[in-house]
Amino acid sequence: MDLNEYDQNQEPALSKPTLEGDSIQDVGDVSEKVDGLPDASTGWSDDASLEQRGSPSDNLLPEDGPLNSPEMLGVQDTPELSSSQSFDVAAEQSENGKALFAEGGYDLGPDAVTVEGKMGLIETEGVGSNGAIEVEAFTAEAELRAGTNAFSARGEASLVEQRGSVFVGDDSSNPAFELGGEVKLLNAEAEIDCLGDGLRPGFDGERYGYYAKAEGSASIASGEAFFETNIDLPWSDNTISLRIGGTADAGVGAGAEGGLFYNVEEDRAHLSAGAAFGVGGFLDISYGSPYQDRQR
């Protein structure tokens, strides 16, 4: 270019240098720019121009590849807002129990809010190859949960609670047969549980569907017995579980429950029903993946 012919008002033409042998050759001027970017036919671009203009047009990018990934285009998934906190303190604690304890916490998830707490004098439990047992003394607990079209609240206080069962099978979470029971002394409890409203299903972060329960009781002594069987299906990896039982109270109380829902944590669908007025019974039929690390 002749320096004497340089026009200060004219933008210098862009060219792409290439190496040929030991010399640098000029391949010519770029014909045009599209929105501040070089024409796609040149196959090269100015990084500074890209930064100022934002992401390039789609016709400048390959159909697939890292250049047009969501991260490169500035598209990011919106993070779920959630928070949780828990505590578990005890004067003495071992693998199978604790004494003079308090535990609880909250979970503010994207689908539900849960707040719970429990305190007591003694809690001990154990699960063996053919049985499980749990004993609590001087305990009080409360739980509150709210979700999408769902709400539940529960409170209970007991002098003594004891639960135990014996089962047959190699898998303690999915025994072939299980027979168990529960005894409570000087117990008072109340619970309300609403999942769905009859027209729309509800979701509380764990269950999706319809379920309703209301009960209250105050008794000197109460008991519960149940029988459960888990059936492996030869044509599927899923199982069918049947749990049936009865209750009796030496006191005052009444309650009813029933519903059809899917438990997302268990990956199981449940059909349940029950009623009690001094004496009562309950039934739960479920289908889905085998139970994992089952809490008894």
C-alpha positions as CSV (number, residue, x, y, z in Angstrom):
1,M,0.0,0.0,0.0
2,D,1.3,3.5,-0.9
3,L,1.5,5.6,2.2
4,N,1.0,8.7,0.2
5,E,-2.4,7.4,-1.0
6,Y,-3.6,6.6,2.6
7,D,-6.9,8.1,3.5
8,Q,-7.3,8.7,7.2
9,N,-11.1,8.5,6.9
10,Q,-11.0,5.1,5.2
11,E,-10.9,2.0,7.3
12,P,-7.9,-0.2,6.4
13,A,-8.9,-3.5,4.7
14,L,-8.5,-6.6,6.7
15,S,-6.5,-9.5,5.4
16,K,-5.5,-12.9,6.7
17,P,-1.8,-13.7,6.6
18,T,-0.8,-17.2,5.8
19,L,2.6,-19.0,5.9
20,E,3.9,-20.3,2.6
21,G,7.4,-21.6,2.6
22,D,9.5,-19.1,4.6
23,S,7.6,-16.0,3.7
24,I,4.3,-14.5,4.8
25,Q,1.8,-14.1,1.9
26,D,-1.3,-11.8,1.9
27,V,-4.4,-13.8,0.9
28,G,-6.3,-10.6,0.1
29,D,-8.9,-8.4,1.7
30,V,-12.0,-9.7,3.5
31,S,-15.0,-8.8,1.3
32,E,-17.4,-7.8,4.1
33,K,-18.4,-8.0,7.7
34,V,-21.8,-9.2,9.1
35,D,-22.8,-7.3,12.2
36,G,-19.2,-6.6,13.0
37,L,-18.0,-10.1,12.3
38,P,-16.1,-11.4,9.3
39,D,-18.0,-13.2,6.5
40,A,-18.5,-16.9,7.3
41,S,-16.6,-17.9,4.2
42,T,-13.3,-16.6,5.6
43,G,-13.4,-19.1,8.5
44,W,-11.6,-16.7,10.9
45,S,-12.7,-13.9,13.2
46,D,-11.4,-11.2,15.5
47,D,-11.7,-12.2,19.2
48,A,-12.1,-8.6,20.3
49,S,-15.1,-8.2,17.9
50,L,-16.6,-11.4,19.3
51,E,-16.4,-10.2,22.8
52,Q,-17.9,-6.8,22.0
53,R,-20.8,-8.2,19.9
54,G,-21.7,-11.2,22.0
55,S,-22.2,-14.8,20.6
56,P,-21.9,-15.2,16.9
57,S,-24.8,-16.0,14.7
58,D,-25.9,-19.6,14.3
59,N,-24.7,-19.8,10.7
60,L,-21.1,-19.2,11.8
61,L,-21.1,-22.2,14.1
62,P,-21.0,-25.9,13.4
63,E,-24.2,-27.9,14.0
64,D,-22.6,-29.8,16.9
65,G,-19.5,-29.2,19.0
66,P,-18.3,-27.2,22.0
67,L,-18.7,-23.8,20.3
68,N,-22.5,-24.0,20.3
69,S,-22.8,-25.6,23.7
70,P,-25.1,-24.0,26.3
71,E,-22.1,-22.9,28.3
72,M,-20.5,-21.1,25.3
73,L,-23.7,-19.4,24.3
74,G,-24.3,-18.2,27.9
75,V,-27.3,-20.5,28.6
76,Q,-27.1,-21.9,32.0
77,D,-29.5,-24.1,34.0
78,T,-31.3,-22.2,36.8
79,P,-30.0,-23.6,40.1
80,E,-32.6,-25.0,42.5
81,L,-33.0,-23.0,45.6
82,S,-32.8,-25.3,48.6
83,S,-31.4,-25.3,52.1
84,S,-31.3,-27.8,54.9
85,Q,-29.9,-28.0,58.4
86,S,-29.9,-30.8,61.0
87,F,-28.6,-31.5,64.5
88,D,-28.2,-34.6,66.6
89,V,-26.9,-34.2,70.2
90,A,-26.8,-36.7,73.0
91,A,-25.2,-37.1,76.4
92,E,-24.2,-40.6,75.4
93,Q,-24.3,-42.1,72.0
94,S,-23.3,-45.4,70.4
95,E,-24.0,-47.2,67.2
96,N,-27.2,-48.7,68.4
97,G,-28.6,-46.1,70.7
98,K,-28.4,-42.8,72.6
99,A,-29.4,-41.3,76.0
100,L,-30.6,-37.8,76.9
101,F,-30.8,-36.8,73.2
102,A,-32.3,-34.1,71.0
103,E,-32.4,-34.2,67.2
104,G,-34.1,-32.4,64.4
105,G,-33.7,-29.9,61.6
106,Y,-35.4,-28.4,58.6
107,D,-35.3,-29.0,54.9
108,L,-36.3,-26.1,52.5
109,G,-36.5,-27.9,49.2
110,P,-37.8,-26.8,45.8
111,D,-41.0,-28.9,46.3
112,A,-41.6,-29.0,50.0
113,V,-40.7,-27.6,53.4
114,T,-40.1,-29.9,56.3
115,V,-39.4,-29.1,60.0
116,E,-39.0,-31.8,62.6
117,G,-37.7,-32.4,66.1
118,K,-37.5,-35.1,68.7
119,M,-36.1,-35.3,72.2
120,G,-36.1,-38.1,74.8
121,L,-34.3,-40.0,77.5
122,I,-33.5,-43.2,75.8
123,E,-33.6,-44.5,72.2
124,T,-32.0,-47.8,71.2
125,E,-32.5,-50.0,68.2
126,G,-31.0,-53.0,66.4
127,V,-31.6,-55.0,63.2
128,G,-30.4,-58.5,62.8
129,S,-30.6,-61.2,60.1
130,N,-34.0,-62.3,61.4
131,G,-35.5,-59.5,63.5
132,A,-35.5,-55.9,64.5
133,I,-36.2,-54.1,67.8
134,E,-36.5,-50.5,69.0
135,V,-37.1,-49.1,72.4
136,E,-37.8,-45.4,73.4
137,A,-38.5,-43.9,76.8
138,F,-39.8,-40.4,77.7
139,T,-39.9,-39.1,74.2
140,A,-41.7,-36.2,72.5
141,E,-41.6,-35.4,68.8
142,A,-43.2,-33.2,66.2
143,E,-43.1,-32.8,62.4
144,L,-44.5,-30.2,60.0
145,R,-44.4,-30.6,56.2
146,A,-45.9,-28.4,53.5
147,G,-45.7,-29.0,49.7
148,T,-47.6,-28.5,46.5
149,N,-51.2,-29.0,47.4
150,A,-50.1,-31.0,50.5
151,F,-49.8,-30.4,54.2
152,S,-49.2,-32.6,57.2
153,A,-48.6,-32.1,60.9
154,R,-47.9,-34.6,63.7
155,G,-47.1,-34.6,67.4
156,E,-46.6,-37.4,69.9
157,A,-45.4,-37.9,73.4
158,S,-44.9,-41.3,75.1
159,L,-43.6,-42.7,78.4
160,V,-42.4,-45.9,76.7
161,E,-42.6,-47.2,73.1
162,Q,-41.3,-50.6,72.0
163,R,-41.4,-52.0,68.5
164,G,-40.2,-55.3,67.3
165,S,-40.5,-57.9,64.5
166,V,-39.3,-61.2,63.3
167,F,-38.9,-62.1,59.6
168,V,-38.0,-64.8,57.2
169,G,-35.7,-64.2,54.3
170,D,-32.2,-63.1,53.4
171,D,-33.0,-59.4,52.8
172,S,-34.1,-57.6,56.0
173,S,-35.5,-54.7,53.8
174,N,-37.7,-57.1,51.8
175,P,-38.4,-60.2,53.9
176,A,-40.6,-63.0,52.5
177,F,-42.7,-62.9,55.7
178,E,-42.6,-60.5,58.7
179,L,-44.6,-60.5,61.9
180,G,-44.3,-57.6,64.2
181,G,-45.9,-55.3,66.8
182,E,-45.7,-52.1,68.8
183,V,-46.6,-51.2,72.4
184,K,-47.0,-47.7,73.8
185,L,-47.5,-46.7,77.5
186,L,-49.0,-43.4,78.5
187,N,-49.2,-42.1,75.0
188,A,-50.8,-39.1,73.4
189,E,-50.7,-38.3,69.7
190,A,-52.4,-36.3,67.0
191,E,-51.9,-36.2,63.2
192,I,-53.4,-34.7,60.1
193,D,-52.1,-35.4,56.6
194,C,-53.6,-34.1,53.4
195,L,-52.1,-35.0,50.0
196,G,-54.2,-33.6,47.1
197,D,-57.6,-32.1,47.4
198,G,-59.8,-34.5,45.5
199,L,-59.5,-32.6,42.2
200,R,-55.7,-32.2,42.0
201,P,-53.0,-34.5,43.2
202,G,-50.5,-33.2,45.8
203,F,-46.7,-33.6,46.2
204,D,-44.9,-33.2,49.5
205,G,-41.4,-33.9,48.2
206,E,-41.8,-37.6,48.9
207,R,-45.3,-38.7,47.8
208,Y,-47.3,-37.8,44.8
209,G,-51.0,-38.5,44.5
210,Y,-53.9,-38.6,47.0
211,Y,-53.9,-39.4,50.7
212,A,-55.8,-38.2,53.7
213,K,-55.4,-39.1,57.4
214,A,-56.7,-37.7,60.6
215,E,-56.4,-39.2,64.1
216,G,-56.0,-38.4,67.7
217,S,-55.7,-40.5,70.8
218,A,-54.7,-40.4,74.5
219,S,-54.3,-43.8,76.1
220,I,-52.9,-45.6,79.1
221,A,-51.7,-48.4,76.8
222,S,-52.0,-49.1,73.1
223,G,-50.9,-51.9,70.8
224,E,-50.5,-52.7,67.2
225,A,-49.7,-56.0,65.4
226,F,-49.0,-56.5,61.7
227,F,-48.1,-59.1,59.1
228,E,-46.2,-58.3,55.9
229,T,-45.2,-60.3,52.9
230,N,-43.0,-59.3,49.9
231,I,-43.4,-61.2,46.7
232,D,-40.7,-61.2,43.9
233,L,-42.1,-61.1,40.4
234,P,-40.4,-63.6,38.1
235,W,-41.1,-61.4,35.0
236,S,-39.9,-58.2,36.6
237,D,-37.3,-56.7,39.0
238,N,-40.2,-55.2,41.0
239,T,-42.0,-56.6,44.0
240,I,-45.5,-56.6,45.5
241,S,-45.8,-56.0,49.2
242,L,-48.9,-56.6,51.4
243,R,-49.0,-55.3,54.9
244,I,-52.1,-55.8,57.1
245,G,-52.6,-55.1,60.8
246,G,-54.8,-54.2,63.7
247,T,-54.7,-51.7,66.6
248,A,-56.2,-51.4,70.1
249,D,-56.3,-48.6,72.6
250,A,-57.0,-48.5,76.3
251,G,-58.1,-44.9,76.2
252,V,-59.9,-42.5,73.9
253,G,-59.2,-42.0,70.3
254,A,-60.3,-42.3,66.7
255,G,-58.8,-42.0,63.2
256,A,-59.1,-42.9,59.6
257,E,-56.8,-42.9,56.6
258,G,-56.7,-43.9,52.9
259,G,-55.2,-42.9,49.6
260,L,-53.5,-43.8,46.4
261,F,-50.0,-42.3,45.8
262,Y,-46.5,-42.8,44.4
263,N,-43.5,-42.6,46.7
264,V,-40.7,-41.1,44.7
265,E,-38.0,-42.1,47.3
266,E,-39.1,-45.7,47.4
267,D,-40.1,-45.9,43.7
268,R,-43.3,-47.6,44.7
269,A,-47.0,-47.0,44.3
270,H,-49.2,-47.5,47.4
271,L,-52.8,-48.2,48.0
272,S,-53.7,-47.9,51.7
273,A,-56.7,-47.7,53.9
274,G,-57.4,-47.8,57.6
275,A,-59.8,-46.8,60.4
276,A,-59.8,-47.0,64.2
277,F,-62.2,-46.3,67.0
278,G,-60.7,-47.9,70.0
279,V,-60.1,-51.0,67.9
280,G,-59.1,-50.7,64.2
281,G,-57.2,-52.1,61.3
282,F,-55.1,-51.0,58.3
283,L,-54.1,-52.3,54.9
284,D,-51.3,-51.2,52.6
285,I,-50.5,-52.8,49.1
286,S,-47.5,-51.5,47.2
287,Y,-45.8,-52.2,43.9
288,G,-42.4,-51.1,42.7
289,S,-38.7,-51.4,43.2
290,P,-37.5,-53.5,46.2
291,Y,-37.1,-51.5,49.4
292,Q,-33.5,-50.2,50.0
293,D,-32.1,-49.7,53.5
294,R,-35.5,-49.8,54.9
295,Q,-36.2,-47.8,58.1
296,R,-38.3,-49.7,60.5
